[in-house]
Amino acid sequence: MEKNRIALYIAIAGLASLFIIGAVYAQDDIKSLKHDIFVERERSAALFPHVLHTDEAEIDCLECHHIYKDGENVWDDSAETECAECHKLEADGKTIPLMKAFHENCKGCHEKEGKGPITCGECHPMKK
């Protein structure tokens, strides 16, 4: 009986360790879409689990990242262009404003796919 109890405790400790390691890894992946262009925020920056989108959902990088030249998306992962370099805070007649671009791209995809958060609080958790 004592051996079974020890084995059970070891199994529980092992599972707990795996859970903690998984949680730490998952936390490392969660990125905040924080851009300095948004000075006065009503909510926190959106959380964006990059690996969930690229690896698990297999979304091509070019779905979100883009640099257009002659009508073709020429972005590659060596480009260090910030979204706000082209997508300004206010409409300028050339590009979609940054907040609208994020909302249309992210929320639009989530609605189309029937997956992912779509309400404000799901993407932008209230600050603690």
Helices and strands as residue ranges (DSSP letters): H 2-29, E 30-32, E 47-49, H 50-51, I 52-56, G 61-63, E 68-69, E 72-73, H 83-86, H 98-102, I 103-107, H 108-113, H 120-123
